Amino acid sequence: MFSDLGSPTASFGLNRSFASRTASPKSFHFSSVVGAPTLVLPLEPPSNPERSHKPISSTSVLPPINTKTTDFESLRGKYYLDHPMPIVSFVVQGRLFKVHRYFLERDSLFLRGALSTVQGIQGQPIQLHGVSSREFESLLDFLYEGMYRSGADTVPVSEWLNLLAAASALKFDRAREHAIAAIDNSSERPDAIEMMILAEKYGITKWLRPAYILMCKRAEPLRLSEAERIGLDKVVKLTQAREAFLRESLGVNGLRAVSPLPSPYPWPPSNQTQGFIARTPTPTLAVEEAARIVDKIFFTSDMNVID
């Protein structure tokens, strides 16, 4: 359900070739379509004890192994997982999860420490707090299925938000980076107020400035429900920014009052208001002006002065 790589790995097929059986009817071959590797799988344990001591077929993956003298440590590949407790259980908001510990310990320093105490048979599932069951499930979706998905919009933005919540709470830094990038690129990106709240909640400071700029030049006034969500401090600063942006848009330097009412005089069609000529900035200039005002109010020490 999540995008991990820009493009999915190329698929390849396996042909079950029953025509390439060995002398023993108790095994068969899996042959790759490119004809390189061959895997011999026994269908059942040998019934004749004498046959069990015969050398392995030449098509076998490994040569015969002397269990008394072979150094098994030297044979282990990168993904030979030899933990005595490879599966762990969690309970999150009353829901049970039973998953591989490898991904959790690999990607989360927090869970690596928590799971270090679980070495033998797990008697009770681990109680996991700070995340909802849906958020934890979204994290597992990403860990188990993420690399086989592509494109931010193939997954609802709500799922990326769930992943962001779980990854932030459980310290999955790489999963968190994926969620932030996917939300940035999503066509369903939350509105400016929601982005402010998310930025504060999860410490994503790069989301604040664009959200302030959007709110600064938004035509609609700040609604009561929005003001209650962002708090008094941001309401005051956004009001300052919006008033400054309006003055700049009207071509007023802040020292002269301008009436919001239309002029009663028969001015020729223009952008005049009570005798003052209002600027009609291009979208690019409007963004630049809003950015300058936002930087002045939100990101400088002298936040009450607008040039």
Salt bridges, closest charged atoms under 4 A:
ASP4 OD1 - HIS178 NE2 3.41
GLU44 OE2 - LYS26 NZ 3.45
GLU73 OE2 - ARG76 NH1 3.35
ASP82 OD2 - ARG76 NH2 3.11
GLU105 OE2 - ARG101 NH2 2.92
ASP107 OD1 - ARG106 NE 2.82
ASP107 OD1 - ARG174 NH2 2.70
GLU137 OE1 - ARG95 NH1 3.29
GLU137 OE2 - ARG134 NH1 3.27
GLU145 OE1 - ARG149 NH2 3.39
GLU159 OE2 - ARG134 NH2 2.73
ASP184 OD1 - ARG189 NH1 3.30
ASP184 OD2 - LYS206 NZ 3.08
GLU194 OE1 - ARG229 NH2 2.73
GLU200 OE2 - LYS234 NZ 2.68
GLU220 OE1 - ARG218 NE 3.95
GLU226 OE1 - ARG218 NH2 3.01
GLU226 OE2 - ARG223 NH2 2.81
ASP233 OD2 - LYS237 NZ 3.39
GLU248 OE1 - ARG279 NH2 3.59
GLU248 OE2 - ARG292 NH2 3.78
GLU289 OE2 - ARG292 NH2 2.92
ASP295 OD1 - ARG209 NE 2.76
